[in-house]
Every structure is written in structure tokens, then in C-alpha cells.
Amino acid sequence: MPDIISAMHNQLRAKYQSVQISALKTLVASLHHSNPHALILTPDMIPTIQGLLADEDELVQCEALATLVASLHHSDLYDLISIPGIISAIDKKLRAANIWIRMSALETLGAYLQHINPHALILNPDMIPTIQELLADANENVQYKAYTLVASMDHSAHYELLFTPGIISTIHSKLRDKDWQVQIQALKTLIASLNNNDLHTLIFNPDMVSTIQGLLADKHEDVRCQVLKTLEAVIPHNDLCGRIINDTLIFDIQAMQNDPYKNVRLQAATTFNLVSDYLGLSFHSSLFHT
């Protein structure tokens, strides 16, 4: 076994990119099927993988990032792959010229945040301006990945750095995007921002609230559902609920129980009941009418 691992390591340092990529894929497969994982991904491999993140071939860079993501499925490797050099390399990939590398770096960073706590070990303040730029990236796919990352963050200590007036304005514009998936990620980002009470008034300003309310009539059923979920997330926050949940909105939610799509009808019933409970209303929707 050690001879095979040594041979795999040598292939990672091969001159030909195709050989390096095959070695990285083999490493990922080995991690999936073998245990203990520390026998596969050895400490001396880490500098090699870190070097591949800066390889001249962009496919090698992407595959190296994918290897890190695969490694994160194994908790016994966390300390090994979370060294400052690796995190710094991922940070640099967020600013790469290549679209696919930026997207892969965002996915990798998201995987780190999903598996490793506290997030402060991974998401340092220097990364915040880069993430802000990616939220407004020229490529819509990169934007989508950036919003997915922010929506999954639960480390609210970084929110005040992240949610600047410019970024809030960008999120607002994404709520009106032509791509329904972008709209949904923007709504999820708003839900994530609720973790920081100090940002409520700044983010959920009158224009933002008006746009959210208007999305209840969006043409795409998944957007309508996500708006309802966003309203549910607002309910526990007294400072927001009184400004967002009004009689007109309650009437609109009630009417959505007659939506042509079943998923919207069910979500509307759930949201309506939660709003009713919170406001102490005496009437409830019945799922039997959906």
C-alpha cells in the first residue's frame, strides 16, 4: 500500500497535466473507498496539492480544488487540509481570471464552511471584499455561486463587513433578475442576513420590502415559494414582522392557497398558519382545501 501511495504522489508531480489530473481523480476515489484516510492523503502530499492550485493548467487547478472538497467529507483530514497555505491558495483562486476556477473556488470555500467550525478559521476578513466583488461578477454563474455561498453562511460576525450598502443594493437588483434561480439565491441571502439583528433595518429597507412583497406574484412558482419561506423567517423578528406583515400581505398569502401549483398552495397554507399564530389570529388555513 505505501508503494502505491508513493507512486500516486509521484504522479501528482508529473510533467504532463493529464497524468496529474488522473492522479488527483485516483486520490479522490481512494479517499472514498479506503480507511484510515490519513494513510491515503499524507502530510507530504499537502504541499504538492497546494502547488497544483497554482498550476499553469487550469483543469489541474480545478481538479485540485475538487480534491479538497472530497477530503472535507472525512473529519480526520480537517486539520491537514485547513492549514493557512491552503486557505490562502483558495482565496487567490477566488480572484482567478478563469470563470470555472472562480466557481470551483467558491464551491470549495462553501464546502469548508459547511464542514469546519468556527468559520473564522476559514473565512478571514480579507476574503470579504473578494466575496463582495463576486456577488457582482460579470458572469451570472459566478454570481449564483457567490450568492449560494453567502446564503449558506451562519457566521454572523462577518455580516457587517459583507453587507455594505453597495452589496445590499446588488441583492435588491438580483431580486428582480430575469433568472429565477438568481432570485431564489438572493432571497436565501436575505434569510441568512437575519442572523445579525443589527442589519435588519439596513437590509430590509422600504424598497427591499416592497420588492419582496411584489415577488409573491412572480411568474415562477419556485420564486413564490421562496418568498413565502422568507416571510416565515421574518416572523420571529419583532422589529421586522410589524413592518413587513400587514393586512394586505396576509390577504395575498391567503389567496395563494388557490395557486395553480400545489407546492405553492401547501407553502402558502403553512406560512399563513404561522403568521396567524404569531399575530394571534383566530382563523387558520386547512391543508384539506389545497
Buried (B, 14 or more C-beta within 10 A) or exposed (E): EEEEBEEBBEBBEEEEBEBBBBBBBBBBEBBEEEEEBEEBBBEEBBEBBBBBBEBEBBBBBBBBBBBBBBBBEBEEBBEBBBBEEBBBBBBEBBEBEBBBBBBBBBBBBBBBBBBBEEBEBBBBEEBBEBBBBBBBBEEBBBBBBBBBBBBBBEBBEBBEBBBBEEBBBBBBEBBEBEBBBBBBBBBBBBBBBBEBEEBBEBBBBEEBBEBBBEBBEBEBBBBBBBBBBBBBBBBEBEEBBEBBBEEEBBEBBBEBBEBEBEEBBBBBBBBBBBBBEBEEEEEEBEEEEB
